[in-house]
């Protein structure tokens, strides 16, 4: 037990340090932007896009930050702008789902390109998929009135009564401390799932679904690992596999497109749940939408292989 606790502390502190290096500069930039009215100007420019998915203009800043810097950067912007956005549970869930679909585009799609799929096509797929899914969920929730209650995050420290820098520093420190607690709980949860064999059973359950939607059976196990653990892991495995076996351009494109849309399902989803997102929107619906989209792509992309054969 003592050895486990030391290892848990080391992993948690290491992840938290990495997180702070990403989140704190983003939160500071947004705070400075608010002082000079830049956040409002940028939000106004992104308002038309956010209107399509039923979100306030400030949400565009959060999503754009996440797309450029990564999920933790987006979370930093989310925390900084949360008081101004006044989101419902549905809106918060939509924003979180869009961040999960499209984040760290420059870094992650570079890995995808190295693994054998187009940087541009997979990037557009992630951004377009996020917008299409967000608009669909906004329409459904608006029509049904589901999840219309105000989103409240009790752990998030806000400095609404005193907008000064001192209050901002205290609220930021409190929010980061809460994030550290979430990270520790996340690691404990992942270790428990691994110990109980839950992750192994999830992996076994996902593989048949990947074959049904049209993925190459040889790539299904590697894709499953990426879905659960992250695009970096899955992409690295596919890069290695392509050195050992000959996969068609279509097979690589479909596998990497699915990884681009949905990856790190356990860890990233847990972070979004901590931000108040609904699990049916950020996990169940998102995965279902991703699988359906890849199934459609699998039906309309057979020409990628036939063209290769014709050129040979």
C-alpha positions in Angstrom: 0.0 0.0 0.0 2.8 2.4 0.9 4.5 1.8 -2.5 1.2 2.4 -4.3 0.6 5.7 -2.5 4.1 6.9 -3.3 3.5 5.9 -7.0 0.1 7.6 -6.9 1.6 10.8 -5.5 4.3 10.8 -8.1 1.9 10.3 -11.0 -0.6 12.8 -9.7 2.0 15.5 -9.0 3.6 14.9 -12.4 0.3 15.2 -14.3 -0.7 18.2 -12.2 2.6 20.0 -12.9 2.1 19.4 -16.6 -1.5 20.6 -16.4 -0.6 23.8 -14.5 2.1 24.7 -17.1 -0.7 24.5 -19.8 -3.7 25.9 -17.9 -2.2 28.7 -15.9 -0.8 30.7 -18.9 -4.2 30.3 -20.7 -6.1 31.5 -17.6 -3.7 34.5 -17.3 -4.0 35.5 -20.9 -7.8 35.4 -20.7 -7.7 37.5 -17.5 -5.5 40.1 -19.2 -7.8 39.9 -22.3 -10.8 40.7 -20.1 -9.0 43.7 -18.6 -8.6 45.2 -22.1 -11.8 44.0 -23.6 -10.1 41.5 -26.0 -12.1 38.5 -24.8 -15.4 40.3 -25.6 -14.1 41.3 -29.1 -12.9 37.7 -29.9 -16.2 36.3 -28.5 -18.2 38.6 -30.8 -16.2 37.4 -33.8 -16.9 33.7 -32.9 -20.6 34.4 -32.0 -22.1 33.3 -35.4 -20.4 29.9 -35.2 -21.4 29.4 -31.5 -25.0 30.4 -32.4 -25.2 27.3 -34.6 -24.7 25.1 -31.6 -26.7 27.2 -29.2 -23.8 28.5 -27.1 -22.8 32.0 -26.0 -20.0 33.8 -27.7 -17.5 33.2 -24.9 -17.8 29.5 -25.6 -16.0 30.1 -28.9 -12.9 31.3 -27.0 -13.0 28.1 -24.9 -13.3 25.8 -28.0 -10.7 27.7 -30.1 -8.2 27.6 -27.2 -8.8 23.8 -26.8 -8.3 23.3 -30.5 -5.0 25.1 -30.5 -3.4 24.2 -27.2 -5.2 20.9 -26.1 -7.9 19.8 -23.7 -6.2 21.2 -20.6 -5.8 24.6 -22.3 -9.5 24.4 -23.1 -10.4 23.5 -19.5 -8.3 26.5 -18.4 -10.3 28.8 -20.6 -13.5 27.1 -19.5 -12.8 27.8 -15.8 -11.7 31.4 -16.5 -14.9 32.2 -18.5 -17.4 30.0 -16.7 -19.0 32.9 -14.7 -19.7 34.9 -17.8 -21.1 32.1 -19.9 -24.1 31.2 -17.6 -24.6 27.8 -19.2 -27.3 25.3 -18.8 -26.4 21.7 -18.3 -27.2 21.0 -22.0 -25.0 23.9 -23.1 -22.1 22.9 -20.9 -22.4 19.3 -22.2 -22.3 20.5 -25.8 -19.2 22.6 -25.2 -17.5 19.8 -23.5 -18.4 17.3 -26.2 -17.1 19.7 -28.9 -13.8 20.0 -27.0 -13.5 16.3 -26.9 -14.2 16.0 -30.6 -11.7 18.7 -31.6 -8.7 19.6 -29.4 -4.9 19.8 -29.8 -5.4 19.8 -33.6 -1.8 20.8 -34.5 -0.2 18.2 -32.3 -2.6 15.3 -32.6 -3.2 15.5 -36.3 0.5 15.6 -36.9 0.6 12.2 -35.3 -2.3 11.1 -37.5 -0.4 12.3 -40.6 2.7 10.4 -39.6 0.5 7.3 -39.2 -0.7 7.6 -42.8 -3.9 9.8 -43.0 -4.4 13.3 -44.3 -3.8 16.1 -41.7 -6.3 18.4 -43.5 -9.1 15.8 -44.0 -9.0 14.4 -40.5 -8.8 18.0 -39.0 -11.8 19.0 -41.0 -13.6 15.8 -39.9 -13.0 16.6 -36.2 -14.1 20.2 -36.5 -17.1 19.5 -38.7 -18.1 16.5 -36.6 -18.0 18.7 -33.5 -20.2 21.3 -35.0 -22.6 18.8 -36.5 -22.9 16.9 -33.2 -23.2 20.1 -31.2 -26.0 21.4 -33.4 -27.8 18.1 -33.3 -27.7 18.0 -29.5 -28.7 21.6 -29.2 -31.7 21.0 -31.4 -32.8 17.9 -29.5 -32.4 19.6 -26.1 -34.1 22.7 -27.2 -37.0 20.7 -28.6 -37.4 18.5 -25.5 -36.3 21.0 -22.9 -33.9 18.4 -21.5 -31.0 19.4 -19.3 -32.2 23.0 -19.3 -31.3 23.6 -15.6 -28.5 26.1 -14.9 -25.0 24.4 -14.7 -23.5 24.9 -11.3 -20.0 23.8 -10.3 -19.7 23.8 -6.6 -15.9 23.1 -6.6 -15.2 26.0 -9.0 -14.0 29.0 -7.0 -15.3 32.3 -8.5 -14.3 35.8 -7.7 -17.4 37.6 -8.8 -17.7 39.9 -5.8 -14.2 41.3 -6.1 -12.9 41.5 -9.7 -9.4 42.5 -8.6 -6.2 40.5 -9.2 -5.9 39.3 -5.7 -9.3 37.7 -5.8 -8.6 36.3 -9.2 -5.4 34.7 -7.8 -7.2 33.2 -4.9 -10.0 31.8 -7.0 -7.6 30.4 -9.6 -5.5 28.7 -6.8 -8.7 27.2 -5.4 -9.8 25.9 -8.8 -6.4 24.4 -9.5 -6.4 22.7 -6.1 -9.8 21.2 -6.9 -8.4 20.0 -10.3 -5.5 18.2 -8.4 -8.1 16.4 -6.3 -9.9 15.3 -9.5 -6.6 14.0 -11.0 -5.9 11.9 -7.9 -9.4 10.5 -7.9 -9.1 9.8 -11.7 -5.9 7.8 -11.2 -7.4 5.8 -8.4 -10.4 5.1 -10.5 -8.3 4.0 -13.5 -6.2 1.7 -11.4 -9.3 0.2 -9.9 -10.9 -0.4 -13.3 -7.6 -2.0 -14.5 -7.4 -4.2 -11.4 -11.0 -5.4 -11.7 -10.5 -6.2 -15.4 -13.2 -3.7 -16.5 -10.9 -2.1 -19.1 -10.1 -5.5 -20.6 -13.8 -6.3 -20.9 -14.6 -2.9 -22.5 -11.8 -3.6 -25.0 -13.3 -7.0 -25.9 -16.8 -5.4 -26.3 -15.6 -2.6 -28.6 -13.6 -4.7 -31.1 -16.6 -6.4 -32.7 -18.4 -3.0 -33.2 -15.3 -1.7 -35.0 -15.3 -4.6 -37.4 -19.1 -4.1 -38.1 -18.6 -0.5 -39.1 -15.9 -1.5 -41.7 -12.5 -1.2 -40.0 -9.8 -3.6 -41.1 -9.8 -6.5 -38.6 -6.1 -6.3 -38.1 -6.3 -2.6 -37.0 -9.3 -3.1 -34.7 -7.3 -4.1 -31.6 -4.9 -1.2 -32.0 -7.8 1.3 -32.6 -9.5 0.0 -29.5 -6.4 0.8 -27.4 -6.3 4.3 -28.8 -10.0 4.8 -28.1 -9.5 3.9 -24.4 -6.0 5.3 -23.8 -5.5 8.2 -26.3 -4.7 9.1 -29.8 -1.0 9.2 -29.1 -0.9 5.6 -28.0 -3.2 4.4 -30.8 -1.4 6.4 -33.4 2.0 5.1 -32.3 0.8 1.5 -32.5 -0.6 2.1 -36.0 2.7 3.7 -37.1 4.5 0.6 -35.9 2.0 -1.8 -37.4 2.3 -0.1 -40.9 6.0 -0.9 -40.8 5.3 -4.6 -40.3 2.1 -5.1 -42.4 0.7 -3.5 -45.6 -2.5 -1.6 -44.9 -4.5 0.1 -47.6 -4.8 3.9 -47.5 -8.6 3.4 -46.8 -7.9 1.1 -43.8 -5.5 3.6 -42.3 -7.8 6.6 -43.0 -10.9 4.9 -41.3 -9.0 3.8 -38.2 -7.2 7.1 -37.7 -10.4 9.1 -38.4 -12.2 7.2 -35.7 -9.3 7.8 -33.3 -9.3 11.4 -34.2 -13.0 11.7 -33.3 -13.0 9.7 -30.2 -10.0 8.8 -28.0 -9.0 8.6 -24.4 -12.6 7.7 -23.6 -12.1 7.1 -19.9 -9.7 9.9 -18.8 -10.9 12.7 -21.0 -14.6 11.9 -20.3 -14.0 11.9 -16.6 -12.5 15.4 -16.8 -15.6 16.6 -18.7 -17.9 15.0 -16.2 -16.0 17.1 -13.5 -17.0 20.2 -15.5 -20.7 19.3 -15.1 -21.2 17.6 -18.5 -23.9 14.9 -19.0 -22.5 11.4 -19.6 -25.1 10.6 -22.3 -23.9 13.6 -24.3 -20.1 13.5 -23.8 -19.7 9.7 -23.9 -22.6 7.6 -25.1 -23.9 9.9 -27.8 -20.4 11.0 -28.9 -19.2 7.5 -29.4 -22.4 6.5 -31.2 -22.1 9.5 -33.5 -18.4 8.7 -34.2 -19.1 5.1 -35.0 -22.0 6.1 -37.3 -19.9 8.7 -39.1 -17.1 6.2 -39.7 -19.6 3.6 -40.9 -20.8 6.2 -43.5 -17.2 7.0 -44.5 -16.6 3.3 -44.9 -19.4 3.0 -47.4 -18.3 6.0 -49.5 -14.6 5.5 -49.6 -14.0 2.1 -51.4 -12.6 4.1 -54.3 -9.5 5.0 -52.3 -8.4 1.3 -52.6 -9.5 0.8 -56.2 -7.6 3.9 -57.4 -4.5 2.5 -55.7 -5.0 -0.8 -57.5 -5.5 0.9 -60.8 -2.3 3.0 -60.5 -0.2 -0.1 -59.6 
